Amino acid sequence: MNVPPCVSCRRRRGVADTRAVRRVFARLAALAIGLQLAAAGTLTAQQGLIAGSVTDRDTHQPIPGVQITVQGTTLGSLSTNEGRFRIRGAEGTQVTLVARRIGYASQSKSVAVGDTTVAFILAERATSLDEVVVTATAGASTKREIGNAVTTIDAAKIQEIAPIQSFQELLNGRVPSVDVIEGSGQVGTGAKIRVRGTSSFDLTQTPLMYVDGVRMDNDQATGPVNQSFGSNSISRWNDIDPEEIARVEVIKGPSAATLYGTEASNGVIQIVTKQGTAGPPRYEFTLSQGSNFIMDPQGRWPTNYQMVGGNLESLNFTQLNNAYKAKTGSDIFTNGQTQKYRAAVGGGSDVFQYYVSATREKDDGVEPSNSLDRTNTRANLTIQPSDKVKIETHMSYITGRTNLAPEAGYGGRVWTTMLMDPAAVTDPAEYGFYSGLPWQYDQEYHMFQDVNRFTGSVQFMHQPTSWFTQRLTIGADQVNSMDVELAVRIDSLLNTTIGSDALGYKAQSNNTDQFRTYDYAATAKFDVLPDVNLATSVGAQYYTKKYEFVAASGSVFPAPGLTSINALTSGLSTAQDVTENNTLGFYAQEVIGWKDRRYLTLALRSDKNSAFGVNYKRAYYPKASLSWVLSDEPFFSSSWINSLRLRAAYGETGQQPDQFAALRTYAPITGPNDQAAVSALTLGNANLGPERGKEFETGFESSILNDRVGIEFTYYNKNTVNAILDEQVAPSIGFGSDKFVNAGHIKNSGEELALTVTPVRNENFQWDAGVSFSHNTNKIVDLGIPGVSSISPGSYQEDVDGYPVGAWFLKKIVSAKVDGTGTAYDIMCADGKGGQVDCASAPSVYQGTSIPTKEGAFMSTVTLWKRLRLYGTVDYQLGVSKLDGNLRIRCYFELGGLCKDLADPVNGNPIIVAGAQEGIPSYLIGDAGFFRLGEISATYTLSDALASRLRAHAASITLAGRNLHTWTSYKGLDPTAQFLSESGSRGASDAWEQTVTPTLSSFLLTLNLTF
C-alpha cells in the first residue's frame, strides 16, 4: 500500500521563518530608537544623580539585576549586565541606598547625593532575610518580617544556565511541596500544578496565578477533547514565555495567603516579569534549535502476545516499527524539531525605562499532527517623574496555534501501537496495528486550539512621605480561544477501522475568558517608640471573571473537501452560555516590629463572592504570625551560624463554590401544546459558603558556615473544613440531582526542606548544590454527610474517612490456581484484616494513595574559569500508586488477550488470569514512584574577543538535555503522566494514564547574544 503524499509533506518554513525573525529584529530596533529618543528628552528633567557599581565579593565579577533603591522613596534602579547602576532625582544632601538580589546578602550605604562612585560589594548568601518579596500590601516587605515560608525562584538566572521551554518546567522540582503532574508528552500540552496535597473533593486544586499584580486565567485543562473522556490537555500557565520572567514567588497555603482571600486556599504563584534599566538601548537575541523525541520506545511499549494457529506469537515495538518503516519509509514516532527565536531591548533614562521583547516558538512533536506555533510579545514601561511617584505599565500579547494528535480513548498512534496485534502483522492492511494505521489517523483527525491572549496593567505607586505608601493596580487578562475537533470525509477509509468517522464531523467552540483586577493598597509606617515600629496596611480588591462560549457541532459531510459546520448534514447542535464570578474583598493588617528582629503580624480579610448562597453574607479570614531573627539578638553568639530566623504563622483562606452550585436552576423544555416550559434541574443551597482552609505552619531559615550552607525547614498542618460535597436528595421533592453542601473535612500535614550548599567558591572554580524534599500526609477526617461512609470520585477510587482523598479501594486477589483449560479457581481475596476470604464476600481494601507522599529534587552547578557552567537536576516522586491504563486495556478487557498471561492463561500469572476472569483488576495498581534525570546543560560564555567577532558585547552558547532517563518500577508508558481535566470522567480524581504520549526527551542548542 502506498502512503498518501500528504503523510510526509511538511510546510517549508525556513525562508518564512528567517524573514519573520528579521522583521521582528528590525521592529524592535526601531522601537528602541523611538523609546530612547523619548527617554532622552527627559534626561535633564531630574537632578540629584547617584551612580556606581555592584560586584561579587568572592569572584569580583559584576552582578546584574541587583535592585538598588533610595530608602523612603519610590526611586530605584536595576544594575546592568556590567553591574552598573544610576539613579536621578534624589533630594537633599545625603540618602540611604539599599542593594538587594536573590542569593546575596543585602547591603545599605549612606551616600552623598551626587556621588557617582558608589561601590556595592555583595556576598553570596544561601539564605537572605532581607530579600524583598511580593505581598498583597503596599510598599516593600522583606522575608525577615513575614512569619511564613515564601519560596523564590530566580528565573533569569536559571535561564542563563538551563534554557527553559515552559513555565511548568521552570517550576518543576524547584519548590518543595509543589507537584507538577504532566498530562501528555505532546508539544503544547500542560500540567496540573498542585501545592501541599489535595485539599478538596469537588473543587479545583489549582493555585492562583498573578503576573505583575494582575490575577490571571489559571485554567490548566483547555482545548479540544483530544484524549476523549472529557479530558483536555492545554494549560494556560504555559502561555507565558519563561524568558520574560525575572522571578517567581510561591505562597503555599492559607497561613501565607490570607490577604488574597477567597480562592487562595490552594496557594498563590506570583510571576514578576523583567524591567528595563536606565542607560542606552541594550539588545538581546536568543536563537535555539533542538529536537524532541521519545526516549527508549522499545523499552516503554510492552510485547504483545496472541495465539495464532495454536502457537503463541509475539510482537514488540521494534518489529512493528520495522514493518511499518518497510512499507512507508518512516518510523511510527519521529524526532520533532524545536525552534525558538527571541529578541529583546531594554534601556531608558532615569525618568523613563522600557523593556520590550518578542519570541517566536515553533515546535514539532513526535507525530506529524502535533505541533506548536506561537508568538509572545511584551512591553513593560516605567515612569518615575519624581521621588514620590512611580508608574508601571505591563502589556503582553500571545497568539498561536496548538495542533494536537488524538490519544488515549480517542485512538491515535499511541493507542494503536500499544495494542499491536501479532495476528495481524502479515495483514497488508494492518501491518500489525490494532486499529487505524498511523497515517490514517493523521489524515482523518485534526484537533487544534487557536489562542489570542492580551494582558495589560497599570500600577500607580505613590509615596508622598517617607512613612506612607499607596498603590493602585488596574489590570485585565483576556483569552480568546477557538477549540476545534474535526474529522474530514475520506471515503477510502470507510471500510477501515476508522469506520463511520470517515464520513466526517466537526465540533467547534469559541471561548472568551475575561479576568479583571482592581486593587488598592496603602501602608503607613510609624516609629511609636525608639525600638518599636508599626506598619498599618489596608486594602480593597475587586476581581471579576467572565466565561463565555458559543459552540456548534454535527456530523457527516456530504462530500470530501468540506470543513465548515454549515456543510454538516446530521446531528446538528448549538450551545451558548455566559458565566460570571465576582469577588469584593477588604483587609486590614498590622505589623509590629521590635528592633528590626522581632515581628508580630495580625490581619483580617473579608470577602463577598457572587457564588455564595444568598444566606451566606460574607467570609472572614484571620491571620497571625511571628518572626524572630534570633541571630540578630545581642546574646546570640556562634562562629558557624551566620543567620537564624524562627517563624510561625496561622491563617485562613477560602475556595468559593462553582458559579451555580448554590442556585436553584431549571432546564428549558417543550411543554403541553408545544408551549415553552421549564423543568426542575438543581435544588440549590441558599446556605452554601466557601470551603475554608485553615493552616498552621512553623519553621526556620538559617545560613551557616560562612554563608556556604542555607537551610529552610517548614512544618505545616492544613485543614480544609466545610469541604463541598454532593448530597443526594429525595426524588419526591421534584429535583432529580444532588445538592451541594458544606460538609467534609480534609487534613494535609507535612514537612518541607530546602538545602543549598556552596562547598567551593573562588575566582576559577565554584560548586553550588541544592536539595529539596517534602513529605505530605493526606487524610479525610470526616465526610460529614450522615449515613454516607464513602464516595467514589473515579474508577476504583473511594473517599473514605481516615484515608487519603481519591485512594485506591477494590477487592484484592491474593491467591488463585489455573486449570488445564486456562480457567482460574480457588480464588481468594484479602479480607482487610491480614487474612483471606472468598472473593465473592470480600470487601474492597485500601491499595495505596494517588497523591505522592514524598517528592523533591537534587541540583548541582559547577562553574569553571568563570566561563563554563555545568548544571544538572534529578527530580523524584515517591509513595504514590497509579492505575496502569495500558495494562488495563491489554490484560483486563482482554482485547485479543494481548498480554502473555491472558494469551496463554495455562502458563500465566494466576492472579492476573483470575482478576480478568472475575472482574477484579487489583493487579493494575502499582507503585508509580520515580527518579528522573530532569535537566543537564553545559553553558560556555565566550571571551570578549570571540564575542566581538560576532559584533556582540557578550555571548554564550548552551547545550541542554531534558528528561533523559527515568528510574521507576512502573510498567506503564510514563509514571509522571495523568489526565488533566477537572470535570471529565478521566482526570478529576483518576490518577492514571492510558495511551497518552510519554513525556518527551529533548536536546536544545541555544545561542545568546547581547549588543
Beta strands, then each sheet from edge to edge (+ up, - down):
strand 1: 50-56
strand 2: 67-70
strand 3: 76-78
strand 4: 84-87
strand 5: 94-100
strand 6: 107-112
strand 7: 118-122
strand 8: 132-133
strand 9: 141-142
strand 10: 150-153
strand 11: 178-182
strand 12: 191-195
strand 13: 208-211
strand 14: 214-215
strand 15: 245-251
strand 16: 268-273
strand 17: 279-293
strand 18: 304-308
strand 19: 311-315
strand 20: 336-348
strand 21: 352-364
strand 22: 371-386
strand 23: 389-404
strand 24: 445-465
strand 25: 468-487
strand 26: 505-529
strand 27: 532-555
strand 28: 570-594
strand 29: 598-609
strand 30: 619-629
strand 31: 641-655
strand 32: 665-670
strand 33: 676-682
strand 34: 691-704
strand 35: 709-727
strand 36: 739-761
strand 37: 765-782
strand 38: 790-794
strand 39: 797-800
strand 40: 807-810
strand 41: 813-818
strand 42: 824-830
strand 43: 836-838
strand 44: 845-846
strand 45: 854-864
strand 46: 868-878
strand 47: 881-884
strand 48: 925-927
strand 49: 930-941
strand 50: 954-968
strand 51: 992-993
strand 52: 1001-1010
sheet 1: 4+ 1- 7-
sheet 2: 3+ 2- 5+ 6-
sheet 3: 8+ 9-
sheet 4: 10+ 15- 16+ 13+ 14-
sheet 5: 11+ 12-
sheet 6: 17+ 20- 21+ 22- 23+ 24- 25+ 26- 27+ 28- 29+ 30- 31+ 34- 35+ 36- 37+ 45- 46+ 49- 50+ 52- 17+
sheet 7: 18+ 19-
sheet 8: 32+ 33-
sheet 9: 38+ 39- 40+ 44-
sheet 10: 41+ 42- 43+
sheet 11: 48+ 47- 51-
end
